[in-house]
Amino acid sequence: MRIGLVTGDPGHPLLAAVTELLTPEHQVVWLDPGGEGQGPDPVLAASPALSSLADVYLLKARTPRALALAALLEEHGVPVLNSAAATARCQDRVEMAAVARAAGLPFAGTAAVATVGELAAAGEPDGPLVIKSRFSRRHDLVARADGAVRLRELAADWPDEPVVVQEFTANSGWDHKLWVVDGQLFAGLRRSELSPDGRGPTLPLPVGELPESWTGAALRAGEVFGLDVYGVDVLDAGGGAPLIVDINAFPGIRGQAGAPEALAQLALRTAARGRRPDADERGADERGAYAPGTHESGVGENSAGESGAGESGAGESGAGERKVAEVGEK
């Protein structure tokens, strides 16, 4: 089998481990989708890289160019994990919240705001808020604002950033990271991104110790969003009730025994199902809309971080009474 990785960093620990598992018997190639721009990378557009397609592609990158490449591969009948559409649904936090809440998932109430400056101009909030970039990506905005002073600081630092707002939920200060690969659950415990002491390492969290309502919600999220490889960030909202605050397509899943094996098996099984029957009739010229560079199975630089994952809060303070218009609700 020929397995493709859509990533600018094939040395990411998860991808490197999958490559090591696959290469004794299979070929692993990688496609670098290019930078952060919109649409095809003009420098790579003339490359013949897509003239020899893989049997399946793993979509680790989530930039607009990576999504454009994934969509092109799907148009030519090649399966992509996760699909371009499913990945895109997890990039826009407004759409993410709307889809999750419409499906009955316990997702944090989320409101879209043009900029942080708009919030700051409204004056003192009634309670702590969590401000996140509307579009999830690496190094995006995730911050807690307890008052107007902090809102003004964020507005100065992120003047043009579209954001979403979630009411702060009092919790233990620990994020429960649930990862799913082809229906197999993995879990870890990590300090909230909002913690003043920093995140620190991910601690072990046996899946068997999690309430069924938590694992059920995580698995249900994959069904709702059409994801095969994903992460769900969950807070304990009190009394053991789960509150989902973010869903990430193809997260790093670092240090989870069995995750590379599960991903390798998923890739091989998906590849074995084959491409759509009409795909083989299409020539290389038809693929020229986006043809990024390709590389063989050698592994590159060290791992890159995951896109920023938001949390609804860390610390002791309870949520205030301020209400925000929740996406997906009237």
N, C-alpha and C positions, 0 to 999 in steps of 0.2 A: 504494500500500500504506500501511497505518497501522501504525507500529511503536511499541510501548510499552516504556518503560524503568521497571523497578521499582527505584527508588532515591530516597534523600533528597538526593542530590547529582548532579544532571544535568550539573553543570559539571566533573565528573571528566574529566581529559584524554582518556581513551579514549572515554567516552561523548560528549563534546563533539565529538571528531573524527568519530565515527560519525554524529552528528546532522548535522554539516556536509556529510558525503558524501551523506546520504539526502534532506535537505530540498529540494534543487532539484526533485525529482520525487515525493517521498513525504512523508507527514505523520508527525511524531514527537511523541508525547505521553509524559508521565511520571506515574507513580503513586508518591506518597510513602507507604510503608507505615506510617509513624508511628514511635514510639519503640521502646524495648527490651523492652516488656512482652510478656506471653504473650497469644496470641489477638488477636481484632480490637480495634482502637483504638475505644473507645466514642464518642469525639468525632467520628470520621469514619464511624461505622457507618450513619448515616442519609443519607449522601451518595448521589446517583444516579450516581456516577462510572462504575460498571460497566455502565450502560445502553447504552453504545456501546463495544463491545470492540474492541481492536486485532486485527490479524491475527497478531501474534506479540509476545511480551514477552521482554525481556532481563532476567534476574534478577541484577542487580548486588548489591543488598542481601542480607544473609544473616542478619538478625535473626529471631527467632521469628515476629514479625508479618509479615515479608517472606515467610517460608516458608508461613505460613497464607494469605496473599494468593495466592501462586503456586499452591498446591494448589487454591484456589477457582477460579482462572482455568482450571486444567487440568480441573476438574470440568465446566466449561462449554465444553470442547472446544478451548480456545485453546492452541496450543503455547507452551511456556515454555523458554527457554534460559538456564541448565541447568534440568532439571526440579526440582521441589521435593524429590523423594525423593533424587536424585543429590546435590543440594546438602546435604541433611541428613546424608548419609553422610560428608561431608567436615567436618562440624562437630564430631562426636563422635570424638575421636582414638582412643578404644578401638575403636569400630566400624571406623574407617578402617584401623587396623592389622590388625584381624581379617580384613576383606575383602581387603586387599592381600596379606597373607601367605598366606591360603587360596588365592589365585589364583597364587601363586608369584612375586609381585613382590619385589624385594630391598628390603624395608621394614625399618626399624630395629625391633628387639625392643622391645616396649612393654608396660608393666604399669600397671594402674589402682591408684591409692591414694586412700583417702578424703580425706586432707589431707596437707599437708607436715608438720604436727605429728606425724602417725603415723610418718613417716620419721625425723624428728628424735628421737622417743622410742626408736627402735631402736638409737640410738648411732652410733658412727663407721662410715661406709660403707667398703667395701673398696676403692673407687676412685671417681673422679669420676662424677657423675650429671648428667643433664640433666632438669630439672623443667619441665613444661609444664602449662598449664591443660588440663583434660580437654576442655572445649568451646572450640573455636577461635573467636576474635572479635577485634575491634580492641582493642589495648592489653591483651592477655591476658598471662599469666605465661609467660615463656620464660627460664630461668636455669640456669646451671651451679652445681653445689654440689660442692666438693672435699672437704668434711668436715662434721662435725656442727655446727660453729659457723655455717657458712653456711646449713645446713638450719634451724637455730633462727631465724636472721634472716628467712628466707623465711616460716617459720611465723608469725612475729610480724606480718609485712606482709600475708600472705594467709591468715588464720586459718581461713576457712571454704571455701577454694577447692578443689573437687575437682581432682585432678591425675593426670597420668600420668608415668611415669619411663622414661627411656631411658638405657642405659649410654653414657657418653661415648665417642665414636669419634675417635681421633687423626686429624687431617686438616690440610690446609694453612691453615685459617682462612677459606677462601673458600667461599661457597655458589654452586653452579651452579644458576641459575634457568632452568628450562625451561618455556616457555609453549606451549600448543597452542590453536589456533583452527581448528576444523573440520578437524583432521588436519594443519594447517600449523604447523611448528615455528618457534619464536623462542627466543633464549637470551641470557642476560646473566650477568655475574660480579659478585658483591657480597660484601663483608665479612660474616662471620657475625654474626648478632644477638648472639652471645655474645662478640664481640670486645671487648676492653677499650678499644680505640681508636674504637669506634663503627662504624657501618655504611658511611657514605660513599656516594658515587654508584655507580650500577650501570654497570659497564664492558662494552664490547662483547665478545661471545663468538660467533664465527661457528659456526653450527650444523654446518657441514661439518667442523669440527675436533673435534667430539665423537665418542667411540667409538660404534659401532653399538649396543652393549649399553646405552648411556645413552639414546639416542634411541628405541630399541626399547622400553625400559622405560617411557619417558614416554608413548609412543603406546599401549602396552598398558594403562596406567593409565586412559586415557579409556574404553577398551572395558570394563574391569572395573567402573568406577564409573558408567558411562553418562553421561559428561561430554562436552560439545562445546567448552566454553571453560574452560580450567583451567591451573593451574600445578603444577609438580612441583619440589620442592627436593631437590637431589642433592648428596651429598658423595662425594669420592674416598676409598673405604675402604681403599685400598692396592692397588698394582698395577693401577690403572685400574678396579677393580671399583666399580660404582655402589651407593650406599646411599641409598635414598629416606627422607627424614625428615619430609616433610609433603606433602600434596596439597591444593590450594586451588581451590575452585570460583569461577570468574569473578574472577581477580585483576586488578590494575590494568594490567599489561602496558604500562608507561610507556616511551615513547621507542623503541618497536620499529617500524621502518619496515615497512609492509605489514600490520600487525596491525589497524588500523581498517578497512582495505579488506576484509580477510578476514572480519571480524566483520559488516560491512555486507552483504557478499554472502551470508553464512550466514543473516542475518536475512531477507533478501529471498527466498532460496530456500525457507526454512522457511515463511514467510508464504504463498508461492505454492502450497504444498501444501494450504493451507486448514484449516479447523476440522473437527471431527468432524461428521457429518451431522445428529446430533440436537441440536447446540448451538444452532442458530438458532431452534428451537422454544421455547426457554426464555425466560421474560420477566424483566424487570428486578426484579420482586418476589422472584423466586427467588434473585437475586444479593445480596440484602440482608444475608446473613450477615456479609459483610465488604466494605464499599464505601469505600475510602480516596479522598482528594482526587485530582483529575487536573489536569494542566497541559499546555499546548500546547508547541510545540517550542522556546521560549525557553530558553536555557541559564543555569543558576543559579550558585551560589557556586563557589569554587575547589575543587580536588580534595580528597577525603578520603583518608586512608591506607587501606591494605589491612588486612584482619584479620591478627593476628599470625601469622607463620609460624615454626615451631620449627626448630631445627637440633640435630643430635646433638653438636655441639661445635665449638670453635675453639681453636687453639693447639697446643702441642707434646705435652702430657701424654698418655700412653696410657691405655687403658681398664683398670680394675681387674678383679679376679677375681670381684667380687660378682655373683651371678646373680639375675635378677628373672624372675618368672613371665611368660612372653610370651603376649600375647593371641593366641588362635587356635591355640595349641599345647597339647598335653597335658603 
